[in-house]
Amino acid sequence: MRTVFRLVTGAALLGALAVGATSAASAPLPQVPALSVAVMVNPTTVARGGAVTASVTVTNHTETSAVAQVTFELAPPTTTMTLGPITLHKTFTVPRFGQTLWTPHVKVPLGAPVGIYTLTVTAPGADAPAPITLNVT
């Protein structure tokens, strides 16, 4: 009787392990983005009429070169009839497992409202970095 019990218990455990292995094998793997984007801006405080330079680094995490379509947007604290977001676009090829640096230079118009501006950088297929704030005086 003990032998039969042991065989039944062993078979049940083996079956559970096989089902668990099948479930684990069919579970989707986490997706790693093909690209990642990092951004810094200098200076972080600028007078109206002044300029800022951003450093946008795009990293390719794949074994083949990738085309990055990057959008850079500097949004004022309030949109007016004369000033909305300042938007720049850049498309470039990032080598396999490599990085590309883009340094857009943006002049803040003299008539721009003072306050905290928000800088966002996005690229399809990439995790977007957190927005950066810029103080315009």
C-alpha positions in Angstrom: 0.0 0.0 0.0 2.8 2.4 0.9 4.5 1.7 -2.5 1.2 2.5 -4.3 0.8 5.7 -2.3 4.4 6.7 -3.1 3.9 6.1 -6.8 0.7 8.1 -6.9 2.2 10.9 -4.9 5.3 10.9 -7.1 3.3 11.0 -10.3 1.1 13.8 -9.0 4.2 15.9 -8.1 5.8 15.1 -11.5 2.6 16.2 -13.2 2.5 19.4 -11.2 6.1 20.2 -12.1 5.4 19.5 -15.8 2.4 21.8 -15.8 4.3 24.5 -13.9 7.2 24.3 -16.4 4.8 24.6 -19.3 3.2 27.6 -17.8 6.5 29.3 -17.1 7.7 28.5 -20.7 4.6 30.0 -22.3 4.6 33.2 -20.1 5.6 36.3 -22.2 9.1 37.6 -21.6 9.3 41.3 -20.4 9.7 43.6 -23.3 13.0 45.6 -23.4 12.6 48.9 -25.4 14.8 49.0 -28.5 15.8 52.6 -27.6 16.2 54.7 -24.5 16.5 58.5 -24.2 18.2 60.6 -21.7 18.1 64.4 -21.6 19.9 67.3 -19.7 19.5 71.0 -20.2 21.9 73.9 -19.5 21.2 76.3 -18.0 18.1 75.5 -16.0 17.3 79.2 -15.5 17.4 81.6 -18.4 16.2 85.1 -19.0 13.8 85.9 -21.8 15.8 86.4 -25.0 18.4 83.9 -23.7 19.1 80.4 -25.0 19.4 76.9 -23.6 21.2 73.9 -24.9 19.9 70.4 -24.4 21.9 67.2 -24.5 19.7 64.4 -25.8 21.3 61.0 -25.8 19.6 58.1 -27.6 20.9 54.6 -26.9 20.1 51.6 -29.1 19.8 48.3 -27.2 19.5 46.0 -30.3 21.9 44.1 -32.5 21.0 46.1 -35.5 21.1 49.9 -36.2 17.9 51.7 -35.5 16.2 54.8 -36.8 15.3 57.2 -34.0 12.6 59.9 -34.6 13.0 62.3 -31.6 10.6 65.1 -30.7 11.9 67.9 -28.4 9.1 70.1 -26.9 9.6 73.1 -24.6 6.2 74.2 -23.3 5.6 77.5 -21.6 3.6 77.8 -18.4 0.7 79.3 -20.3 0.1 79.2 -24.1 -0.6 82.6 -25.6 -1.7 83.6 -29.1 2.0 84.4 -30.0 3.8 81.6 -28.1 2.9 77.9 -27.9 5.3 75.0 -27.4 8.6 75.2 -29.1 8.9 71.9 -31.0 11.9 70.4 -32.8 12.1 67.1 -34.6 15.2 65.1 -35.5 15.6 61.7 -37.2 18.9 59.9 -37.2 20.3 56.4 -37.2 21.7 55.0 -34.0 24.3 52.2 -34.5 23.8 48.7 -33.0 24.4 48.8 -29.2 25.5 52.4 -29.7 24.5 56.0 -28.7 23.9 59.2 -30.6 24.0 62.6 -29.1 21.8 65.5 -30.3 22.3 69.0 -28.9 19.4 71.2 -29.8 19.9 74.9 -29.1 16.7 76.9 -28.3 16.3 80.6 -27.9 13.5 81.8 -25.6 11.7 84.7 -27.3 11.9 88.1 -25.6 8.1 88.2 -25.3 7.8 84.8 -23.8 5.9 84.6 -20.5 8.1 84.1 -17.4 7.6 81.0 -15.3 8.4 77.3 -15.2 8.6 75.7 -18.7 8.4 71.9 -19.2 10.8 70.2 -21.5 9.8 66.7 -22.8 11.7 64.5 -25.2 10.1 61.5 -26.8 11.0 58.8 -29.4 8.7 56.0 -30.6 9.8 52.7 -29.2 11.7 54.3 -26.4 11.0 54.8 -22.7 10.6 58.6 -22.3 12.7 60.3 -19.7 10.9 62.4 -17.0 10.1 65.9 -18.1 12.6 68.6 -17.1 11.6 72.0 -15.8 13.3 75.2 -17.0 12.8 78.5 -15.2 12.4 81.5 -17.5 12.9 84.9 -15.8 
